[in-house]
Amino acid sequence: MQRRNTKQRTLILDIVRAHGDHPTAEDIYRDVHEQNPKVSRGTVYRNLNLLEETGDIISIEVPGGNRFDRRCDPHAHVICCSCGAVCDAMVEHDHTLDSMVERQTGYIITRHETLFYGICPSCQEKKAQNEDAQASA
């Protein structure tokens, strides 16, 4: 079913594409609300789901809620276990994994995601500062 492209959906897509990071739905809602206070939170969430369904954006499932990405090409992400930050990992996407998993499981693989988990540089720095403060106390 073809959906008509609304002004709200276009605004939401433009905002996701303007983000260099991986914003939450709430981040996107705040940005949309700054530009058009009449757009409801429900409209933003509903349109994010539609934009994902149509392949205009992707969502990354992380603890605390999904993050949205303007890049739809296959690529990996790194997620901070401390603060939940998400960034792209500059590693080559391995398409050979799809056929290997198909042979092992009998599934027809339509896509795969690669997620790495760790502690981001900002959280590492905060931890080091806390440890230094505790050591000098």
SESEMI-845915 format. One record per atom (N, C-alpha, C): atom name; residue in one letter; residue number from 1; x, y, z. Coordinates in steps of 0.05 Angstrom, whole numbers. Example, Ala and Ser with C-alpha at 12.3 -4.5 7.8 and 13.67 -1.06 7.14 Angstrom:
2
+------+------+-----+--------+--------+--------+
: atom : type : seq :   east :  north :     up :
+------+------+-----+--------+--------+--------+
:    N :    A :   1 :    264 :   -114 :    156 :
:   CA :    A :   1 :    246 :    -90 :    156 :
:    C :    A :   1 :    264 :    -66 :    156 :
:    N :    S :   2 :    257 :    -45 :    142 :
:   CA :    S :   2 :    273 :    -21 :    143 :
:    C :    S :   2 :    258 :      1 :    157 :
+------+------+-----+--------+--------+--------+
end
This chain:
137
+------+------+-----+--------+--------+--------+
: atom : type : seq :   east :  north :     up :
+------+------+-----+--------+--------+--------+
:    N :    M :   1 :     17 :    -24 :      0 :
:   CA :    M :   1 :      0 :      0 :      0 :
:    C :    M :   1 :     18 :     25 :      0 :
:    N :    Q :   2 :     13 :     42 :    -19 :
:   CA :    Q :   2 :     29 :     67 :    -21 :
:    C :    Q :   2 :     18 :     88 :     -1 :
:    N :    R :   3 :     35 :     99 :     15 :
:   CA :    R :   3 :     26 :    119 :     34 :
:    C :    R :   3 :     34 :    146 :     23 :
:    N :    R :   4 :     17 :    166 :     27 :
:   CA :    R :   4 :     23 :    192 :     17 :
:    C :    R :   4 :     44 :    204 :     36 :
:    N :    N :   5 :     61 :    220 :     25 :
:   CA :    N :   5 :     83 :    232 :     40 :
:    C :    N :   5 :     72 :    258 :     52 :
:    N :    T :   6 :     70 :    259 :     78 :
:   CA :    T :   6 :     60 :    282 :     92 :
:    C :    T :   6 :     82 :    302 :     99 :
:    N :    K :   7 :     74 :    327 :    105 :
:   CA :    K :   7 :     94 :    347 :    113 :
:    C :    K :   7 :    108 :    339 :    139 :
:    N :    Q :   8 :     92 :    326 :    157 :
:   CA :    Q :   8 :    103 :    317 :    182 :
:    C :    Q :   8 :    124 :    296 :    178 :
:    N :    R :   9 :    118 :    276 :    161 :
:   CA :    R :   9 :    136 :    254 :    156 :
:    C :    R :   9 :    162 :    265 :    143 :
:    N :    T :  10 :    159 :    284 :    124 :
:   CA :    T :  10 :    182 :    296 :    111 :
:    C :    T :  10 :    199 :    310 :    132 :
:    N :    L :  11 :    187 :    325 :    150 :
:   CA :    L :  11 :    202 :    339 :    171 :
:    C :    L :  11 :    217 :    319 :    189 :
:    N :    I :  12 :    203 :    298 :    196 :
:   CA :    I :  12 :    216 :    278 :    214 :
:    C :    I :  12 :    239 :    265 :    200 :
:    N :    L :  13 :    236 :    258 :    175 :
:   CA :    L :  13 :    258 :    246 :    159 :
:    C :    L :  13 :    281 :    265 :    157 :
:    N :    D :  14 :    275 :    290 :    151 :
:   CA :    D :  14 :    297 :    311 :    149 :
:    C :    D :  14 :    312 :    313 :    175 :
:    N :    I :  15 :    298 :    312 :    197 :
:   CA :    I :  15 :    311 :    314 :    223 :
:    C :    I :  15 :    329 :    290 :    229 :
:    N :    V :  16 :    319 :    266 :    223 :
:   CA :    V :  16 :    336 :    242 :    227 :
:    C :    V :  16 :    361 :    244 :    209 :
:    N :    R :  17 :    357 :    253 :    185 :
:   CA :    R :  17 :    380 :    255 :    166 :
:    C :    R :  17 :    400 :    277 :    175 :
:    N :    A :  18 :    390 :    297 :    189 :
:   CA :    A :  18 :    408 :    318 :    198 :
:    C :    A :  18 :    425 :    310 :    222 :
:    N :    H :  19 :    416 :    289 :    236 :
:   CA :    H :  19 :    431 :    280 :    259 :
:    C :    H :  19 :    456 :    265 :    251 :
:    N :    G :  20 :    479 :    272 :    262 :
:   CA :    G :  20 :    503 :    256 :    257 :
:    C :    G :  20 :    505 :    233 :    276 :
:    N :    D :  21 :    489 :    233 :    297 :
:   CA :    D :  21 :    490 :    212 :    317 :
:    C :    D :  21 :    466 :    193 :    312 :
:    N :    H :  22 :    458 :    178 :    331 :
:   CA :    H :  22 :    436 :    159 :    329 :
:    C :    H :  22 :    415 :    168 :    350 :
:    N :    P :  23 :    397 :    186 :    342 :
:   CA :    P :  23 :    379 :    198 :    362 :
:    C :    P :  23 :    357 :    178 :    371 :
:    N :    T :  24 :    347 :    183 :    394 :
:   CA :    T :  24 :    324 :    169 :    404 :
:    C :    T :  24 :    299 :    181 :    392 :
:    N :    A :  25 :    276 :    168 :    395 :
:   CA :    A :  25 :    251 :    179 :    385 :
:    C :    A :  25 :    245 :    205 :    400 :
:    N :    E :  26 :    252 :    206 :    426 :
:   CA :    E :  26 :    247 :    230 :    442 :
:    C :    E :  26 :    265 :    253 :    432 :
:    N :    D :  27 :    290 :    248 :    425 :
:   CA :    D :  27 :    307 :    268 :    413 :
:    C :    D :  27 :    295 :    280 :    388 :
:    N :    I :  28 :    285 :    262 :    371 :
:   CA :    I :  28 :    273 :    270 :    346 :
:    C :    I :  28 :    247 :    286 :    351 :
:    N :    Y :  29 :    231 :    277 :    370 :
:   CA :    Y :  29 :    207 :    292 :    377 :
:    C :    Y :  29 :    213 :    320 :    386 :
:    N :    R :  30 :    234 :    323 :    403 :
:   CA :    R :  30 :    242 :    350 :    413 :
:    C :    R :  30 :    250 :    368 :    389 :
:    N :    D :  31 :    265 :    357 :    370 :
:   CA :    D :  31 :    274 :    373 :    347 :
:    C :    D :  31 :    250 :    380 :    329 :
:    N :    V :  32 :    232 :    361 :    325 :
:   CA :    V :  32 :    208 :    366 :    310 :
:    C :    V :  32 :    191 :    388 :    323 :
:    N :    H :  33 :    187 :    385 :    350 :
:   CA :    H :  33 :    171 :    404 :    365 :
:    C :    H :  33 :    182 :    432 :    364 :
:    N :    E :  34 :    208 :    435 :    363 :
:   CA :    E :  34 :    220 :    462 :    360 :
:    C :    E :  34 :    212 :    475 :    333 :
:    N :    Q :  35 :    210 :    458 :    312 :
:   CA :    Q :  35 :    204 :    469 :    286 :
:    C :    Q :  35 :    174 :    471 :    281 :
:    N :    N :  36 :    159 :    453 :    294 :
:   CA :    N :  36 :    130 :    453 :    290 :
:    C :    N :  36 :    116 :    442 :    316 :
:    N :    P :  37 :    109 :    460 :    334 :
:   CA :    P :  37 :     98 :    451 :    360 :
:    C :    P :  37 :     71 :    436 :    357 :
:    N :    K :  38 :     58 :    437 :    334 :
:   CA :    K :  38 :     33 :    424 :    330 :
:    C :    K :  38 :     35 :    394 :    326 :
:    N :    V :  39 :     60 :    385 :    320 :
:   CA :    V :  39 :     64 :    356 :    314 :
:    C :    V :  39 :     65 :    341 :    341 :
:    N :    S :  40 :     48 :    322 :    344 :
:   CA :    S :  40 :     47 :    307 :    370 :
:    C :    S :  40 :     69 :    286 :    372 :
:    N :    R :  41 :     74 :    278 :    396 :
:   CA :    R :  41 :     93 :    256 :    401 :
:    C :    R :  41 :     84 :    230 :    387 :
:    N :    G :  42 :     58 :    224 :    387 :
:   CA :    G :  42 :     47 :    201 :    374 :
:    C :    G :  42 :     53 :    202 :    344 :
:    N :    T :  43 :     50 :    225 :    332 :
:   CA :    T :  43 :     55 :    228 :    303 :
:    C :    T :  43 :     84 :    222 :    297 :
:    N :    V :  44 :    102 :    232 :    314 :
:   CA :    V :  44 :    131 :    227 :    310 :
:    C :    V :  44 :    136 :    197 :    312 :
:    N :    Y :  45 :    127 :    184 :    333 :
:   CA :    Y :  45 :    133 :    156 :    337 :
:    C :    Y :  45 :    121 :    139 :    314 :
:    N :    R :  46 :     96 :    145 :    306 :
:   CA :    R :  46 :     83 :    130 :    285 :
:    C :    R :  46 :     98 :    134 :    259 :
:    N :    N :  47 :    107 :    158 :    253 :
:   CA :    N :  47 :    121 :    163 :    228 :
:    C :    N :  47 :    150 :    151 :    228 :
:    N :    L :  48 :    162 :    150 :    251 :
:   CA :    L :  48 :    188 :    136 :    253 :
:    C :    L :  48 :    185 :    107 :    245 :
:    N :    N :  49 :    163 :     94 :    255 :
:   CA :    N :  49 :    158 :     66 :    248 :
:    C :    N :  49 :    153 :     63 :    218 :
:    N :    L :  50 :    137 :     82 :    207 :
:   CA :    L :  50 :    132 :     80 :    178 :
:    C :    L :  50 :    157 :     84 :    162 :
:    N :    L :  51 :    174 :    103 :    170 :
:   CA :    L :  51 :    199 :    108 :    156 :
:    C :    L :  51 :    218 :     84 :    157 :
:    N :    E :  52 :    217 :     70 :    179 :
:   CA :    E :  52 :    233 :     45 :    181 :
:    C :    E :  52 :    221 :     24 :    163 :
:    N :    E :  53 :    195 :     21 :    163 :
:   CA :    E :  53 :    181 :      1 :    146 :
:    C :    E :  53 :    187 :      6 :    116 :
:    N :    T :  54 :    189 :     31 :    108 :
:   CA :    T :  54 :    194 :     37 :     80 :
:    C :    T :  54 :    224 :     37 :     73 :
:    N :    G :  55 :    241 :     33 :     93 :
:   CA :    G :  55 :    270 :     32 :     88 :
:    C :    G :  55 :    283 :     59 :     85 :
:    N :    D :  56 :    270 :     80 :     94 :
:   CA :    D :  56 :    282 :    106 :     93 :
:    C :    D :  56 :    302 :    111 :    116 :
:    N :    I :  57 :    298 :     97 :    138 :
:   CA :    I :  57 :    316 :     98 :    161 :
:    C :    I :  57 :    317 :     69 :    173 :
:    N :    I :  58 :    335 :     65 :    191 :
:   CA :    I :  58 :    335 :     40 :    206 :
:    C :    I :  58 :    334 :     46 :    236 :
:    N :    S :  59 :    326 :     26 :    251 :
:   CA :    S :  59 :    327 :     30 :    280 :
:    C :    S :  59 :    345 :      8 :    292 :
:    N :    I :  60 :    358 :     16 :    313 :
:   CA :    I :  60 :    377 :     -2 :    327 :
:    C :    I :  60 :    366 :     -6 :    355 :
:    N :    E :  61 :    361 :    -31 :    361 :
:   CA :    E :  61 :    350 :    -38 :    387 :
:    C :    E :  61 :    372 :    -38 :    408 :
:    N :    V :  62 :    370 :    -20 :    427 :
:   CA :    V :  62 :    389 :    -18 :    449 :
:    C :    V :  62 :    374 :    -17 :    475 :
:    N :    P :  63 :    388 :    -24 :    497 :
:   CA :    P :  63 :    375 :    -22 :    523 :
:    C :    P :  63 :    364 :      7 :    527 :
:    N :    G :  64 :    340 :      9 :    536 :
:   CA :    G :  64 :    328 :     36 :    541 :
:    C :    G :  64 :    312 :     46 :    518 :
:    N :    G :  65 :    312 :     32 :    495 :
:   CA :    G :  65 :    296 :     41 :    473 :
:    C :    G :  65 :    311 :     43 :    447 :
:    N :    N :  66 :    297 :     44 :    425 :
:   CA :    N :  66 :    310 :     44 :    399 :
:    C :    N :  66 :    324 :     70 :    393 :
:    N :    R :  67 :    344 :     69 :    376 :
:   CA :    R :  67 :    358 :     92 :    365 :
:    C :    R :  67 :    353 :     91 :    335 :
:    N :    F :  68 :    354 :    113 :    322 :
:   CA :    F :  68 :    348 :    114 :    293 :
:    C :    F :  68 :    372 :    124 :    278 :
:    N :    D :  69 :    375 :    113 :    254 :
:   CA :    D :  69 :    399 :    118 :    238 :
:    C :    D :  69 :    391 :    125 :    210 :
:    N :    R :  70 :    403 :    146 :    199 :
:   CA :    R :  70 :    398 :    155 :    172 :
:    C :    R :  70 :    411 :    137 :    152 :
:    N :    R :  71 :    432 :    123 :    160 :
:   CA :    R :  71 :    446 :    105 :    142 :
:    C :    R :  71 :    431 :     78 :    140 :
:    N :    C :  72 :    424 :     70 :    116 :
:   CA :    C :  72 :    409 :     45 :    113 :
:    C :    C :  72 :    426 :     23 :    100 :
:    N :    D :  73 :    451 :     30 :     94 :
:   CA :    D :  73 :    468 :      9 :     83 :
:    C :    D :  73 :    477 :     -9 :    106 :
:    N :    P :  74 :    484 :    -34 :     99 :
:   CA :    P :  74 :    493 :    -52 :    121 :
:    C :    P :  74 :    518 :    -42 :    134 :
:    N :    H :  75 :    517 :    -37 :    159 :
:   CA :    H :  75 :    541 :    -29 :    174 :
:    C :    H :  75 :    538 :    -36 :    204 :
:    N :    A :  76 :    560 :    -37 :    218 :
:   CA :    A :  76 :    560 :    -45 :    246 :
:    C :    A :  76 :    557 :    -21 :    264 :
:    N :    H :  77 :    549 :    -26 :    289 :
:   CA :    H :  77 :    547 :     -6 :    310 :
:    C :    H :  77 :    561 :    -14 :    335 :
:    N :    V :  78 :    570 :      6 :    350 :
:   CA :    V :  78 :    581 :      2 :    377 :
:    C :    V :  78 :    563 :     15 :    396 :
:    N :    I :  79 :    556 :      1 :    418 :
:   CA :    I :  79 :    537 :     11 :    438 :
:    C :    I :  79 :    552 :     12 :    465 :
:    N :    C :  80 :    550 :     35 :    478 :
:   CA :    C :  80 :    562 :     38 :    505 :
:    C :    C :  80 :    545 :     25 :    526 :
:    N :    C :  81 :    556 :      6 :    541 :
:   CA :    C :  81 :    541 :     -8 :    562 :
:    C :    C :  81 :    536 :     10 :    586 :
:    N :    S :  82 :    549 :     33 :    587 :
:   CA :    S :  82 :    546 :     51 :    610 :
:    C :    S :  82 :    525 :     72 :    605 :
:    N :    C :  83 :    528 :     87 :    583 :
:   CA :    C :  83 :    510 :    110 :    578 :
:    C :    C :  83 :    490 :    105 :    555 :
:    N :    G :  84 :    494 :     83 :    540 :
:   CA :    G :  84 :    476 :     77 :    518 :
:    C :    G :  84 :    482 :     91 :    492 :
:    N :    A :  85 :    504 :    106 :    490 :
:   CA :    A :  85 :    512 :    119 :    465 :
:    C :    A :  85 :    515 :     98 :    443 :
:    N :    V :  86 :    509 :    106 :    418 :
:   CA :    V :  86 :    512 :     89 :    395 :
:    C :    V :  86 :    528 :    103 :    374 :
:    N :    C :  87 :    547 :     89 :    362 :
:   CA :    C :  87 :    562 :    101 :    340 :
:    C :    C :  87 :    567 :     79 :    319 :
:    N :    D :  88 :    573 :     88 :    295 :
:   CA :    D :  88 :    579 :     69 :    273 :
:    C :    D :  88 :    606 :     58 :    278 :
:    N :    A :  89 :    610 :     32 :    272 :
:   CA :    A :  89 :    636 :     19 :    272 :
:    C :    A :  89 :    646 :     16 :    244 :
:    N :    M :  90 :    669 :     26 :    239 :
:   CA :    M :  90 :    680 :     26 :    212 :
:    C :    M :  90 :    694 :     -1 :    205 :
:    N :    V :  91 :    677 :    -22 :    204 :
:   CA :    V :  91 :    687 :    -48 :    196 :
:    C :    V :  91 :    670 :    -57 :    173 :
:    N :    E :  92 :    682 :    -73 :    155 :
:   CA :    E :  92 :    668 :    -81 :    132 :
:    C :    E :  92 :    646 :   -101 :    139 :
:    N :    H :  93 :    622 :    -98 :    127 :
:   CA :    H :  93 :    600 :   -116 :    132 :
:    C :    H :  93 :    606 :   -142 :    117 :
:    N :    D :  94 :    603 :   -164 :    131 :
:   CA :    D :  94 :    610 :   -190 :    120 :
:    C :    D :  94 :    585 :   -205 :    110 :
:    N :    H :  95 :    580 :   -202 :     84 :
:   CA :    H :  95 :    556 :   -215 :     72 :
:    C :    H :  95 :    558 :   -245 :     72 :
:    N :    T :  96 :    583 :   -256 :     74 :
:   CA :    T :  96 :    586 :   -285 :     73 :
:    C :    T :  96 :    573 :   -298 :     97 :
:    N :    L :  97 :    569 :   -283 :    119 :
:   CA :    L :  97 :    557 :   -295 :    142 :
:    C :    L :  97 :    528 :   -304 :    137 :
:    N :    D :  98 :    514 :   -289 :    119 :
:   CA :    D :  98 :    486 :   -296 :    113 :
:    C :    D :  98 :    484 :   -324 :    102 :
:    N :    S :  99 :    501 :   -330 :     81 :
:   CA :    S :  99 :    499 :   -357 :     69 :
:    C :    S :  99 :    509 :   -378 :     88 :
:    N :    M : 100 :    529 :   -372 :    105 :
:   CA :    M : 100 :    539 :   -392 :    124 :
:    C :    M : 100 :    517 :   -399 :    145 :
:    N :    V : 101 :    503 :   -379 :    154 :
:   CA :    V : 101 :    481 :   -384 :    173 :
:    C :    V : 101 :    458 :   -398 :    160 :
:    N :    E : 102 :    452 :   -391 :    135 :
:   CA :    E : 102 :    431 :   -406 :    120 :
:    C :    E : 102 :    438 :   -436 :    118 :
:    N :    R : 103 :    463 :   -442 :    112 :
:   CA :    R : 103 :    470 :   -470 :    110 :
:    C :    R : 103 :    468 :   -484 :    137 :
:    N :    Q : 104 :    475 :   -470 :    158 :
:   CA :    Q : 104 :    475 :   -483 :    185 :
:    C :    Q : 104 :    447 :   -486 :    196 :
:    N :    T : 105 :    429 :   -468 :    189 :
:   CA :    T : 105 :    403 :   -468 :    202 :
:    C :    T : 105 :    379 :   -475 :    185 :
:    N :    G : 106 :    382 :   -472 :    158 :
:   CA :    G : 106 :    360 :   -476 :    141 :
:    C :    G : 106 :    342 :   -451 :    137 :
:    N :    Y : 107 :    348 :   -430 :    152 :
:   CA :    Y : 107 :    334 :   -405 :    149 :
:    C :    Y : 107 :    342 :   -392 :    123 :
:    N :    I : 108 :    324 :   -375 :    113 :
:   CA :    I : 108 :    331 :   -357 :     91 :
:    C :    I : 108 :    337 :   -330 :    104 :
:    N :    I : 109 :    362 :   -322 :    104 :
:   CA :    I : 109 :    371 :   -298 :    117 :
:    C :    I : 109 :    365 :   -274 :     99 :
:    N :    T : 110 :    351 :   -255 :    110 :
:   CA :    T : 110 :    345 :   -230 :     95 :
:    C :    T : 110 :    363 :   -207 :    102 :
:    N :    R : 111 :    375 :   -208 :    125 :
:   CA :    R : 111 :    395 :   -188 :    133 :
:    C :    R : 111 :    407 :   -196 :    160 :
:    N :    H : 112 :    429 :   -183 :    167 :
:   CA :    H : 112 :    439 :   -187 :    194 :
:    C :    H : 112 :    451 :   -160 :    204 :
:    N :    E : 113 :    453 :   -158 :    230 :
:   CA :    E : 113 :    464 :   -134 :    242 :
:    C :    E : 113 :    488 :   -143 :    259 :
:    N :    T : 114 :    508 :   -126 :    260 :
:   CA :    T : 114 :    531 :   -131 :    277 :
:    C :    T : 114 :    532 :   -109 :    298 :
:    N :    L : 115 :    530 :   -117 :    323 :
:   CA :    L : 115 :    531 :    -99 :    345 :
:    C :    L : 115 :    555 :   -106 :    363 :
:    N :    F : 116 :    570 :    -85 :    370 :
:   CA :    F : 116 :    591 :    -88 :    389 :
:    C :    F : 116 :    583 :    -73 :    415 :
:    N :    Y : 117 :    590 :    -84 :    438 :
:   CA :    Y : 117 :    584 :    -71 :    463 :
:    C :    Y : 117 :    610 :    -65 :    478 :
:    N :    G : 118 :    611 :    -42 :    490 :
:   CA :    G : 118 :    635 :    -34 :    505 :
:    C :    G : 118 :    630 :     -9 :    521 :
:    N :    I : 119 :    651 :      4 :    529 :
:   CA :    I : 119 :    649 :     29 :    544 :
:    C :    I : 119 :    661 :     52 :    527 :
:    N :    C : 120 :    645 :     73 :    522 :
:   CA :    C : 120 :    654 :     94 :    505 :
:    C :    C : 120 :    676 :    111 :    518 :
:    N :    P : 121 :    691 :    126 :    502 :
:   CA :    P : 121 :    713 :    142 :    513 :
:    C :    P : 121 :    703 :    162 :    534 :
:    N :    S : 122 :    680 :    174 :    531 :
:   CA :    S : 122 :    670 :    193 :    551 :
:    C :    S : 122 :    666 :    179 :    578 :
:    N :    C : 123 :    653 :    155 :    578 :
:   CA :    C : 123 :    648 :    140 :    602 :
:    C :    C : 123 :    674 :    130 :    614 :
:    N :    Q : 124 :    693 :    123 :    597 :
:   CA :    Q : 124 :    720 :    114 :    607 :
:    C :    Q : 124 :    733 :    137 :    622 :
:    N :    E : 125 :    731 :    161 :    611 :
:   CA :    E : 125 :    743 :    185 :    623 :
:    C :    E : 125 :    730 :    191 :    650 :
:    N :    K : 126 :    703 :    190 :    651 :
:   CA :    K : 126 :    689 :    195 :    676 :
:    C :    K : 126 :    696 :    175 :    697 :
:    N :    K : 127 :    699 :    149 :    689 :
:   CA :    K : 127 :    707 :    128 :    708 :
:    C :    K : 127 :    735 :    134 :    719 :
:    N :    A : 128 :    753 :    141 :    701 :
:   CA :    A : 128 :    781 :    147 :    710 :
:    C :    A : 128 :    781 :    171 :    729 :
:    N :    Q : 129 :    765 :    192 :    723 :
:   CA :    Q : 129 :    764 :    215 :    741 :
:    C :    Q : 129 :    753 :    208 :    768 :
:    N :    N : 130 :    732 :    191 :    769 :
:   CA :    N : 130 :    721 :    182 :    794 :
:    C :    N : 130 :    741 :    166 :    810 :
:    N :    E : 131 :    756 :    148 :    796 :
:   CA :    E : 131 :    776 :    132 :    810 :
:    C :    E : 131 :    798 :    150 :    821 :
:    N :    D : 132 :    807 :    170 :    805 :
:   CA :    D : 132 :    827 :    189 :    814 :
:    C :    D : 132 :    818 :    204 :    839 :
:    N :    A : 133 :    792 :    213 :    838 :
:   CA :    A : 133 :    781 :    228 :    861 :
:    C :    A : 133 :    780 :    211 :    885 :
:    N :    Q : 134 :    772 :    185 :    882 :
:   CA :    Q : 134 :    771 :    167 :    905 :
:    C :    Q : 134 :    798 :    160 :    916 :
:    N :    A : 135 :    818 :    158 :    898 :
:   CA :    A : 135 :    845 :    152 :    907 :
:    C :    A : 135 :    858 :    175 :    922 :
:    N :    S : 136 :    851 :    199 :    915 :
:   CA :    S : 136 :    863 :    223 :    928 :
:    C :    S : 136 :    847 :    231 :    953 :
:    N :    A : 137 :    824 :    219 :    958 :
:   CA :    A : 137 :    808 :    226 :    981 :
:    C :    A : 137 :    817 :    211 :   1006 :
+------+------+-----+--------+--------+--------+
end
